[in-house]
């Protein structure tokens, strides 16, 4: 995958919904913008937010594997950290449900459904392994932004502002 192909796939998200109130492009743009507000110096985390649901565009109707699919698709282009963040954002949901009793109540209906497809409750051993992961804290930040990026009508910058950053990242890899 190259930058042009990635941008094309992301743009296709404007016509794709996965059961949420907004299309996938609007969701991706909101997620990236929320992360830009929270972590303005972490462009990799922001781009991970932008591309976190790429797997849904590449393989529709496969919520159980969309994170790994997306992470694998962008690793050569955007590097191992962004790939790991994308690939692990579904596991972060499982972790948060297991460790934060209030978190599950904040999930949308479709997120609650996909939670079961993605493995459901995370056991103690899985939680301990997840906590030891290199990107543990960033995955939790990404996951919470993912959940918060579902506001119909929220105004955020368009896809075009992200192309230069994606291009810079791709040139470094």
GUMILO-759876 format. One record per residue: residue in one letter; chain; residue number from 1; y, x, z of N, C-alpha, C, O in turn. Coordinates in nm, 2 decimals, padded with zeros to 4 digits. Example, Ala and Ser with C-alpha at 12.3 -4.5 7.8 and 13.67 -1.06 7.14 Angstrom:
BEGIN
residuo; cadena; num; nv; nu; nw; cav; cau; caw; cv; cu; cw; ov; ou; ow
a; A; 1; -00.57; 01.32; 00.78; -00.45; 01.23; 00.78; -00.33; 01.32; 00.78; -00.33; 01.42; 00.85
s; A; 2; -00.22; 01.28; 00.71; -00.11; 01.37; 00.71; 00.00; 01.29; 00.79; 00.11; 01.34; 00.80
END
This chain:
BEGIN
residuo; cadena; num; nv; nu; nw; cav; cau; caw; cv; cu; cw; ov; ou; ow
x; A; 1; -00.12; 00.09; 00.00; 00.00; 00.00; 00.00; 00.12; 00.09; 00.00; 00.13; 00.19; 00.07
x; A; 2; 00.22; 00.05; -00.08; 00.35; 00.12; -00.08; 00.46; 00.03; -00.03; 00.44; -00.08; 00.01
x; A; 3; 00.58; 00.08; -00.02; 00.69; 00.01; 00.04; 00.72; -00.12; -00.04; 00.74; -00.23; 00.02
x; A; 4; 00.72; -00.11; -00.17; 00.74; -00.23; -00.25; 00.64; -00.34; -00.23; 00.67; -00.46; -00.22
x; A; 5; 00.51; -00.30; -00.22; 00.40; -00.39; -00.20; 00.42; -00.46; -00.06; 00.40; -00.58; -00.04
x; A; 6; 00.45; -00.38; 00.04; 00.47; -00.43; 00.17; 00.58; -00.53; 00.18; 00.57; -00.64; 00.23
x; A; 7; 00.69; -00.50; 00.12; 00.81; -00.59; 00.11; 00.77; -00.72; 00.04; 00.80; -00.83; 00.08
x; A; 8; 00.69; -00.71; -00.07; 00.65; -00.83; -00.14; 00.56; -00.91; -00.06; 00.57; -01.04; -00.05
x; A; 9; 00.46; -00.85; 00.01; 00.38; -00.93; 00.10; 00.46; -01.00; 00.21; 00.44; -01.12; 00.24
x; A; 10; 00.55; -00.93; 00.27; 00.63; -00.99; 00.38; 00.71; -01.11; 00.32; 00.72; -01.21; 00.39
x; A; 11; 00.77; -01.09; 00.20; 00.85; -01.20; 00.14; 00.76; -01.32; 00.12; 00.81; -01.43; 00.12
x; A; 12; 00.64; -01.30; 00.08; 00.55; -01.41; 00.06; 00.53; -01.50; 00.19; 00.50; -01.62; 00.18
x; A; 13; 00.56; -01.44; 00.30; 00.55; -01.51; 00.43; 00.65; -01.63; 00.44; 00.63; -01.72; 00.52
x; A; 14; 00.75; -01.63; 00.35; 00.85; -01.74; 00.35; 00.78; -01.87; 00.30; 00.84; -01.98; 00.33
x; A; 15; 00.67; -01.86; 00.24; 00.60; -01.98; 00.19; 00.47; -02.00; 00.27; 00.39; -02.08; 00.22
x; A; 16; 00.45; -01.93; 00.37; 00.32; -01.93; 00.45; 00.35; -01.97; 00.59; 00.43; -01.91; 00.66
x; A; 17; 00.27; -02.07; 00.64; 00.28; -02.10; 00.78; 00.14; -02.09; 00.84; 00.04; -02.10; 00.77
x; A; 18; 00.13; -02.05; 00.96; 00.00; -02.04; 01.03; -00.01; -02.14; 01.14; -00.08; -02.10; 01.25
x; A; 19; 00.04; -02.25; 01.13; 00.03; -02.36; 01.23; 00.15; -02.36; 01.33; 00.16; -02.44; 01.42
x; A; 20; 00.25; -02.27; 01.31; 00.36; -02.26; 01.40; 00.48; -02.34; 01.33; 00.47; -02.39; 01.22
x; A; 21; 00.59; -02.34; 01.40; 00.71; -02.42; 01.36; 00.78; -02.35; 01.24; 00.85; -02.41; 01.16
x; A; 22; 00.76; -02.22; 01.23; 00.83; -02.14; 01.12; 00.73; -02.07; 01.03; 00.62; -02.06; 01.06
x; A; 23; 00.79; -02.04; 00.92; 00.71; -01.96; 00.82; 00.69; -01.82; 00.88; 00.76; -01.77; 00.97
x; A; 24; 00.60; -01.74; 00.82; 00.56; -01.61; 00.87; 00.68; -01.51; 00.85; 00.69; -01.42; 00.93
x; A; 25; 00.76; -01.52; 00.75; 00.87; -01.43; 00.73; 00.97; -01.45; 00.84; 01.02; -01.36; 00.90
x; A; 26; 01.01; -01.58; 00.86; 01.11; -01.61; 00.97; 01.06; -01.56; 01.10; 01.13; -01.50; 01.18
x; A; 27; 00.93; -01.58; 01.13; 00.87; -01.53; 01.25; 00.88; -01.38; 01.26; 00.92; -01.32; 01.37
x; A; 28; 00.84; -01.31; 01.15; 00.84; -01.16; 01.15; 00.98; -01.11; 01.17; 01.00; -01.01; 01.25
x; A; 29; 01.08; -01.17; 01.11; 01.22; -01.12; 01.12; 01.27; -01.15; 01.26; 01.34; -01.06; 01.31
x; A; 30; 01.24; -01.26; 01.32; 01.28; -01.28; 01.46; 01.22; -01.18; 01.55; 01.28; -01.13; 01.64
x; A; 31; 01.09; -01.15; 01.53; 01.02; -01.06; 01.62; 01.09; -00.92; 01.61; 01.11; -00.86; 01.71
x; A; 32; 01.11; -00.88; 01.49; 01.18; -00.75; 01.47; 01.31; -00.74; 01.53; 01.35; -00.64; 01.60
x; A; 33; 01.39; -00.85; 01.52; 01.52; -00.85; 01.58; 01.52; -00.86; 01.73; 01.60; -00.79; 01.79
x; A; 34; 01.43; -00.93; 01.79; 01.41; -00.93; 01.93; 01.38; -00.79; 01.98; 01.44; -00.75; 02.08
x; A; 35; 01.30; -00.72; 01.91; 01.26; -00.58; 01.95; 01.38; -00.49; 01.93; 01.40; -00.39; 02.01
x; A; 36; 01.46; -00.51; 01.83; 01.58; -00.43; 01.81; 01.68; -00.45; 01.92; 01.74; -00.35; 01.96
x; A; 37; 01.69; -00.57; 01.97; 01.77; -00.59; 02.09; 01.72; -00.53; 02.21; 01.80; -00.47; 02.29
x; A; 38; 01.59; -00.54; 02.23; 01.53; -00.48; 02.35; 01.51; -00.33; 02.35; 01.53; -00.26; 02.45
x; A; 39; 01.48; -00.28; 02.24; 01.45; -00.13; 02.22; 01.53; -00.08; 02.10; 01.46; -00.05; 02.00
x; A; 40; 01.66; -00.07; 02.11; 01.74; -00.03; 01.99; 01.70; 00.10; 01.93; 01.73; 00.13; 01.82
x; A; 41; 01.65; 00.19; 02.01; 01.62; 00.33; 01.97; 01.47; 00.35; 01.92; 01.43; 00.46; 01.89
x; A; 42; 01.40; 00.24; 01.92; 01.26; 00.25; 01.88; 01.23; 00.17; 01.75; 01.18; 00.06; 01.75
x; A; 43; 01.27; 00.24; 01.64; 01.25; 00.17; 01.51; 01.10; 00.15; 01.48; 01.07; 00.05; 01.41
x; A; 44; 01.01; 00.23; 01.53; 00.87; 00.21; 01.50; 00.82; 00.08; 01.57; 00.75; 00.00; 01.50
x; A; 45; 00.87; 00.05; 01.69; 00.83; -00.07; 01.75; 00.89; -00.19; 01.68; 00.83; -00.30; 01.66
x; A; 46; 01.01; -00.18; 01.63; 01.08; -00.29; 01.56; 01.00; -00.32; 01.43; 00.98; -00.43; 01.40
x; A; 47; 00.97; -00.21; 01.36; 00.89; -00.23; 01.23; 00.75; -00.29; 01.26; 00.70; -00.37; 01.19
x; A; 48; 00.69; -00.25; 01.37; 00.57; -00.31; 01.41; 00.58; -00.46; 01.43; 00.50; -00.54; 01.39
x; A; 49; 00.69; -00.50; 01.49; 00.72; -00.64; 01.51; 00.74; -00.71; 01.37; 00.69; -00.82; 01.35
x; A; 50; 00.80; -00.64; 01.28; 00.82; -00.70; 01.15; 00.69; -00.72; 01.07; 00.67; -00.82; 01.01
x; A; 51; 00.60; -00.63; 01.09; 00.47; -00.63; 01.01; 00.35; -00.68; 01.09; 00.24; -00.68; 01.04
x; A; 52; 00.37; -00.72; 01.21; 00.25; -00.75; 01.30; 00.16; -00.85; 01.25; 00.04; -00.85; 01.28
x; A; 53; 00.21; -00.95; 01.17; 00.12; -01.05; 01.12; 00.09; -01.03; 00.97; 00.04; -01.13; 00.90
x; A; 54; 00.10; -00.91; 00.92; 00.07; -00.88; 00.78; -00.08; -00.92; 00.75; -00.10; -00.97; 00.64
x; A; 55; -00.16; -00.90; 00.84; -00.31; -00.93; 00.82; -00.33; -01.08; 00.78; -00.42; -01.11; 00.71
x; A; 56; -00.24; -01.17; 00.84; -00.25; -01.31; 00.81; -00.21; -01.34; 00.66; -00.27; -01.42; 00.60
x; A; 57; -00.12; -01.26; 00.61; -00.08; -01.27; 00.47; -00.19; -01.21; 00.38; -00.21; -01.26; 00.27
x; A; 58; -00.25; -01.10; 00.42; -00.35; -01.04; 00.34; -00.48; -01.11; 00.34; -00.55; -01.12; 00.23
x; A; 59; -00.52; -01.17; 00.45; -00.64; -01.24; 00.46; -00.62; -01.37; 00.54; -00.64; -01.38; 00.66
x; A; 60; -00.56; -01.47; 00.47; -00.53; -01.60; 00.54; -00.66; -01.66; 00.60; -00.77; -01.64; 00.56
x; A; 61; -00.63; -01.74; 00.71; -00.74; -01.81; 00.78; -00.84; -01.72; 00.84; -00.96; -01.76; 00.86
x; A; 62; -00.80; -01.60; 00.88; -00.89; -01.51; 00.96; -00.81; -01.46; 01.08; -00.79; -01.34; 01.10
x; A; 63; -00.78; -01.55; 01.17; -00.70; -01.51; 01.29; -00.77; -01.41; 01.38; -00.71; -01.34; 01.46
x; A; 64; -00.91; -01.42; 01.38; -00.98; -01.33; 01.47; -00.97; -01.18; 01.43; -00.98; -01.09; 01.51
x; A; 65; -00.94; -01.16; 01.30; -00.93; -01.02; 01.26; -00.80; -00.98; 01.20; -00.78; -00.87; 01.15
x; A; 66; -00.70; -01.07; 01.20; -00.57; -01.04; 01.13; -00.50; -00.92; 01.19; -00.44; -00.84; 01.11
x; A; 67; -00.51; -00.89; 01.32; -00.44; -00.78; 01.37; -00.50; -00.64; 01.32; -00.43; -00.56; 01.28
x; A; 68; -00.63; -00.63; 01.32; -00.70; -00.51; 01.27; -00.68; -00.50; 01.12; -00.66; -00.39; 01.07
x; A; 69; -00.68; -00.61; 01.05; -00.66; -00.60; 00.91; -00.52; -00.55; 00.88; -00.50; -00.46; 00.79
x; A; 70; -00.42; -00.60; 00.94; -00.28; -00.56; 00.92; -00.26; -00.42; 00.96; -00.20; -00.34; 00.89
x; A; 71; -00.32; -00.38; 01.08; -00.30; -00.24; 01.12; -00.37; -00.14; 01.03; -00.31; -00.04; 01.00
x; A; 72; -00.48; -00.18; 00.97; -00.55; -00.09; 00.88; -00.47; -00.08; 00.75; -00.47; 00.03; 00.68
x; A; 73; -00.41; -00.19; 00.71; -00.34; -00.19; 00.58; -00.21; -00.11; 00.58; -00.18; -00.06; 00.47
x; A; 74; -00.15; -00.09; 00.69; -00.02; -00.01; 00.69; -00.03; 00.13; 00.75; 00.07; 00.20; 00.75
x; A; 75; -00.15; 00.17; 00.80; -00.16; 00.30; 00.86; -00.11; 00.42; 00.77; -00.04; 00.50; 00.81
x; A; 76; -00.16; 00.42; 00.65; -00.13; 00.53; 00.56; 00.02; 00.53; 00.52; 00.08; 00.63; 00.50
x; A; 77; 00.08; 00.41; 00.52; 00.22; 00.40; 00.49; 00.31; 00.42; 00.60; 00.41; 00.50; 00.59
x; A; 78; 00.28; 00.37; 00.72; 00.38; 00.37; 00.83; 00.33; 00.45; 00.95; 00.41; 00.47; 01.05
x; A; 79; 00.21; 00.50; 00.95; 00.17; 00.59; 01.05; 00.08; 00.53; 01.16; 00.07; 00.41; 01.16
x; A; 80; 00.02; 00.62; 01.24; -00.08; 00.57; 01.34; -00.02; 00.49; 01.45; -00.09; 00.39; 01.50
x; A; 81; 00.10; 00.51; 01.49; 00.16; 00.43; 01.61; 00.18; 00.29; 01.56; 00.14; 00.20; 01.63
x; A; 82; 00.25; 00.27; 01.45; 00.27; 00.13; 01.41; 00.14; 00.06; 01.38; 00.12; -00.06; 01.41
x; A; 83; 00.05; 00.13; 01.32; -00.08; 00.08; 01.29; -00.15; 00.03; 01.42; -00.21; -00.08; 01.43
x; A; 84; -00.15; 00.11; 01.52; -00.21; 00.08; 01.65; -00.14; -00.04; 01.72; -00.21; -00.12; 01.78
x; A; 85; -00.01; -00.05; 01.71; 00.06; -00.16; 01.77; 00.03; -00.29; 01.70; 00.00; -00.39; 01.76
x; A; 86; 00.02; -00.29; 01.56; -00.02; -00.41; 01.49; -00.16; -00.44; 01.52; -00.19; -00.56; 01.55
x; A; 87; -00.25; -00.35; 01.52; -00.39; -00.37; 01.54; -00.42; -00.42; 01.68; -00.52; -00.49; 01.70
x; A; 88; -00.33; -00.39; 01.78; -00.36; -00.43; 01.92; -00.28; -00.55; 01.97; -00.30; -00.58; 02.09
x; A; 89; -00.20; -00.61; 01.89; -00.11; -00.71; 01.95; -00.19; -00.84; 01.99; -00.15; -00.91; 02.08
x; A; 90; -00.30; -00.86; 01.93; -00.39; -00.97; 01.97; -00.46; -00.94; 02.11; -00.47; -01.03; 02.19
x; A; 91; -00.49; -00.82; 02.12; -00.56; -00.78; 02.25; -00.46; -00.78; 02.37; -00.49; -00.81; 02.48
x; A; 92; -00.33; -00.76; 02.33; -00.22; -00.77; 02.44; -00.21; -00.91; 02.49; -00.19; -00.94; 02.60
x; A; 93; -00.23; -01.01; 02.40; -00.23; -01.15; 02.44; -00.35; -01.18; 02.53; -00.33; -01.24; 02.64
x; A; 94; -00.46; -01.13; 02.50; -00.58; -01.14; 02.59; -00.55; -01.08; 02.72; -00.59; -01.14; 02.83
x; A; 95; -00.49; -00.96; 02.73; -00.46; -00.89; 02.85; -00.36; -00.98; 02.93; -00.39; -01.00; 03.05
x; A; 96; -00.26; -01.02; 02.87; -00.16; -01.10; 02.95; -00.21; -01.23; 03.00; -00.18; -01.27; 03.11
x; A; 97; -00.30; -01.30; 02.93; -00.36; -01.42; 02.98; -00.44; -01.39; 03.10; -00.44; -01.46; 03.20
x; A; 98; -00.51; -01.27; 03.10; -00.60; -01.24; 03.21; -00.52; -01.19; 03.33; -00.57; -01.20; 03.44
x; A; 99; -00.40; -01.13; 03.31; -00.33; -01.07; 03.43; -00.21; -01.14; 03.47; -00.16; -01.12; 03.58
x; A; 100; -00.16; -01.24; 03.40; -00.04; -01.31; 03.43; -00.06; -01.46; 03.42; -00.06; -01.52; 03.31
x; A; 101; -00.09; -01.53; 03.54; -00.13; -01.67; 03.53; -00.02; -01.76; 03.46; -00.06; -01.86; 03.40
x; A; 102; 00.10; -01.72; 03.47; 00.21; -01.80; 03.40; 00.21; -01.78; 03.25; 00.26; -01.87; 03.18
x; A; 103; 00.16; -01.67; 03.21; 00.17; -01.64; 03.06; 00.10; -01.74; 02.97; 00.16; -01.78; 02.87
x; A; 104; -00.02; -01.77; 03.01; -00.10; -01.87; 02.92; -00.02; -02.00; 02.90; -00.03; -02.05; 02.79
x; A; 105; 00.05; -02.04; 02.99; 00.13; -02.17; 02.98; 00.24; -02.15; 02.87; 00.29; -02.26; 02.82
x; A; 106; 00.28; -02.03; 02.84; 00.39; -02.01; 02.75; 00.34; -02.01; 02.61; 00.42; -02.01; 02.51
x; A; 107; 00.21; -02.00; 02.58; 00.16; -01.98; 02.45; 00.17; -02.11; 02.37; 00.15; -02.22; 02.43
x; A; 108; 00.20; -02.10; 02.24; 00.20; -02.22; 02.16; 00.06; -02.27; 02.14; -00.04; -02.20; 02.18
x; A; 109; 00.05; -02.39; 02.09; -00.09; -02.45; 02.07; -00.17; -02.36; 01.98; -00.29; -02.34; 02.01
x; A; 110; -00.12; -02.31; 01.87; -00.20; -02.23; 01.78; -00.24; -02.10; 01.84; -00.35; -02.05; 01.82
x; A; 111; -00.15; -02.04; 01.93; -00.18; -01.91; 02.00; -00.29; -01.93; 02.10; -00.38; -01.85; 02.12
x; A; 112; -00.29; -02.05; 02.16; -00.40; -02.08; 02.25; -00.54; -02.09; 02.18; -00.64; -02.05; 02.22
x; A; 113; -00.53; -02.15; 02.06; -00.65; -02.17; 01.98; -00.70; -02.03; 01.93; -00.82; -02.00; 01.94
x; A; 114; -00.61; -01.95; 01.88; -00.65; -01.82; 01.82; -00.69; -01.72; 01.94; -00.77; -01.63; 01.91
x; A; 115; -00.64; -01.74; 02.06; -00.69; -01.67; 02.17; -00.84; -01.67; 02.19; -00.90; -01.57; 02.21
x; A; 116; -00.90; -01.79; 02.17; -01.04; -01.80; 02.18; -01.11; -01.73; 02.07; -01.22; -01.67; 02.09
x; A; 117; -01.06; -01.73; 01.95; -01.12; -01.67; 01.83; -01.11; -01.51; 01.85; -01.19; -01.44; 01.79
x; A; 118; -01.01; -01.47; 01.92; -00.98; -01.32; 01.93; -01.05; -01.26; 02.05; -01.03; -01.14; 02.08
x; A; 119; -01.14; -01.34; 02.12; -01.22; -01.28; 02.22; -01.20; -01.35; 02.36; -01.28; -01.33; 02.45
x; A; 120; -01.10; -01.44; 02.37; -01.08; -01.51; 02.50; -01.05; -01.42; 02.61; -00.99; -01.32; 02.60
x; A; 121; -01.09; -01.46; 02.73; -01.06; -01.39; 02.85; -01.11; -01.25; 02.84; -01.22; -01.22; 02.80
x; A; 122; -01.02; -01.16; 02.89; -01.05; -01.01; 02.89; -01.10; -00.98; 03.03; -01.04; -01.00; 03.13
x; A; 123; -01.22; -00.93; 03.03; -01.28; -00.89; 03.15; -01.22; -00.77; 03.22; -01.14; -00.70; 03.16
x; A; 124; -01.26; -00.74; 03.34; -01.21; -00.63; 03.42; -01.22; -00.49; 03.34; -01.13; -00.41; 03.34
x; A; 125; -01.34; -00.47; 03.29; -01.36; -00.34; 03.21; -01.27; -00.33; 03.09; -01.21; -00.22; 03.07
x; A; 126; -01.26; -00.44; 03.02; -01.17; -00.44; 02.90; -01.02; -00.42; 02.94; -00.95; -00.34; 02.88
x; A; 127; -00.98; -00.48; 03.05; -00.84; -00.47; 03.10; -00.82; -00.32; 03.14; -00.71; -00.27; 03.10
x; A; 128; -00.91; -00.26; 03.21; -00.89; -00.12; 03.25; -00.88; -00.03; 03.13; -00.80; 00.06; 03.13
x; A; 129; -00.96; -00.05; 03.03; -00.96; 00.03; 02.91; -00.83; 00.01; 02.83; -00.76; 00.10; 02.79
x; A; 130; -00.78; -00.12; 02.83; -00.66; -00.15; 02.76; -00.54; -00.08; 02.83; -00.45; -00.03; 02.76
x; A; 131; -00.54; -00.09; 02.96; -00.43; -00.02; 03.04; -00.42; 00.13; 03.02; -00.32; 00.18; 03.03
x; A; 132; -00.54; 00.19; 02.99; -00.54; 00.33; 02.96; -00.49; 00.37; 02.82; -00.47; 00.49; 02.79
x; A; 133; -00.48; 00.27; 02.74; -00.44; 00.30; 02.60; -00.31; 00.36; 02.58; -00.22; 00.34; 02.67
x; A; 134; -00.29; 00.44; 02.48; -00.17; 00.52; 02.46; -00.05; 00.43; 02.44; 00.06; 00.47; 02.47
x; A; 135; -00.07; 00.31; 02.39; 00.05; 00.22; 02.36; 00.05; 00.10; 02.45; 00.11; -00.01; 02.41
x; A; 136; 00.00; 00.10; 02.57; -00.02; -00.01; 02.66; 00.12; -00.08; 02.68; 00.13; -00.20; 02.65
x; A; 137; 00.22; -00.02; 02.73; 00.35; -00.08; 02.76; 00.41; -00.14; 02.63; 00.46; -00.25; 02.63
x; A; 138; 00.41; -00.06; 02.52; 00.47; -00.11; 02.40; 00.39; -00.23; 02.34; 00.46; -00.32; 02.28
x; A; 139; 00.26; -00.24; 02.36; 00.19; -00.35; 02.31; 00.23; -00.48; 02.39; 00.24; -00.59; 02.33
x; A; 140; 00.26; -00.47; 02.52; 00.30; -00.58; 02.60; 00.44; -00.63; 02.55; 00.47; -00.75; 02.54
x; A; 141; 00.53; -00.53; 02.52; 00.66; -00.57; 02.48; 00.65; -00.64; 02.34; 00.72; -00.74; 02.32
x; A; 142; 00.57; -00.58; 02.25; 00.55; -00.64; 02.12; 00.49; -00.78; 02.13; 00.54; -00.87; 02.06
x; A; 143; 00.40; -00.80; 02.22; 00.33; -00.93; 02.23; 00.43; -01.03; 02.28; 00.43; -01.15; 02.23
x; A; 144; 00.51; -01.00; 02.38; 00.61; -01.09; 02.43; 00.71; -01.13; 02.33; 00.76; -01.24; 02.32
x; A; 145; 00.75; -01.03; 02.25; 00.85; -01.06; 02.14; 00.78; -01.15; 02.04; 00.85; -01.24; 01.99
x; A; 146; 00.65; -01.13; 02.01; 00.58; -01.21; 01.92; 00.58; -01.36; 01.97; 00.61; -01.45; 01.89
x; A; 147; 00.56; -01.38; 02.09; 00.56; -01.51; 02.15; 00.70; -01.58; 02.15; 00.71; -01.70; 02.13
x; A; 148; 00.80; -01.49; 02.17; 00.94; -01.55; 02.17; 01.00; -01.57; 02.04; 01.11; -01.63; 02.02
x; A; 149; 00.94; -01.52; 01.93; 00.99; -01.52; 01.80; 00.94; -01.64; 01.72; 00.89; -01.63; 01.61
x; A; 150; 00.96; -01.76; 01.78; 00.91; -01.88; 01.72; 01.02; -01.99; 01.74; 00.98; -02.11; 01.76
x; A; 151; 01.14; -01.96; 01.72; 01.25; -02.05; 01.74; 01.30; -02.10; 01.60; 01.36; -02.02; 01.53
x; A; 152; 01.27; -02.22; 01.57; 01.32; -02.28; 01.44; 01.47; -02.27; 01.43; 01.54; -02.31; 01.53
x; A; 153; 01.52; -02.22; 01.32; 01.67; -02.22; 01.30; 01.74; -02.10; 01.36; 01.86; -02.08; 01.34
x; A; 154; 01.67; -02.01; 01.43; 01.73; -01.89; 01.49; 01.78; -01.81; 01.37; 01.71; -01.78; 01.27
x; A; 155; 01.91; -01.76; 01.37; 01.96; -01.68; 01.27; 01.94; -01.53; 01.30; 01.98; -01.49; 01.41
x; A; 156; 01.88; -01.46; 01.21; 01.86; -01.32; 01.22; 01.88; -01.26; 01.08; 01.88; -01.33; 00.98
x; A; 157; 01.90; -01.13; 01.08; 01.92; -01.06; 00.95; 01.80; -01.08; 00.86; 01.69; -01.09; 00.91
x; A; 158; 01.82; -01.07; 00.73; 01.71; -01.09; 00.63; 01.63; -00.96; 00.61; 01.65; -00.86; 00.67
x; A; 159; 01.53; -00.98; 00.53; 01.43; -00.87; 00.51; 01.49; -00.75; 00.45; 01.45; -00.64; 00.47
x; A; 160; 01.60; -00.77; 00.37; 01.66; -00.65; 00.30; 01.71; -00.54; 00.39; 01.71; -00.43; 00.36
x; A; 161; 01.75; -00.58; 00.51; 01.80; -00.48; 00.61; 01.69; -00.38; 00.65; 01.72; -00.27; 00.70
x; A; 162; 01.57; -00.43; 00.64; 01.46; -00.35; 00.69; 01.40; -00.25; 00.59; 01.34; -00.15; 00.63
x; A; 163; 01.43; -00.27; 00.46; 01.37; -00.19; 00.36; 01.41; -00.04; 00.38; 01.32; 00.05; 00.37
x; A; 164; 01.54; -00.01; 00.40; 01.57; 00.14; 00.42; 01.50; 00.20; 00.54; 01.46; 00.32; 00.53
x; A; 165; 01.48; 00.13; 00.65; 01.41; 00.18; 00.76; 01.26; 00.20; 00.73; 01.20; 00.30; 00.77
x; A; 166; 01.20; 00.10; 00.66; 01.06; 00.12; 00.62; 01.05; 00.24; 00.53; 00.95; 00.31; 00.54
x; A; 167; 01.14; 00.25; 00.44; 01.13; 00.36; 00.34; 01.14; 00.50; 00.41; 01.07; 00.59; 00.38
x; A; 168; 01.23; 00.51; 00.51; 01.25; 00.63; 00.59; 01.12; 00.66; 00.67; 01.07; 00.78; 00.67
x; A; 169; 01.06; 00.56; 00.73; 00.93; 00.58; 00.80; 00.82; 00.63; 00.71; 00.75; 00.72; 00.74
x; A; 170; 00.81; 00.56; 00.59; 00.71; 00.60; 00.50; 00.72; 00.74; 00.45; 00.63; 00.81; 00.42
x; A; 171; 00.85; 00.78; 00.43; 00.87; 00.92; 00.39; 00.83; 01.02; 00.49; 00.80; 01.14; 00.46
x; A; 172; 00.83; 00.99; 00.62; 00.79; 01.08; 00.73; 00.64; 01.09; 00.74; 00.59; 01.20; 00.78
x; A; 173; 00.57; 00.99; 00.70; 00.42; 00.98; 00.72; 00.35; 01.08; 00.62; 00.23; 01.09; 00.62
END
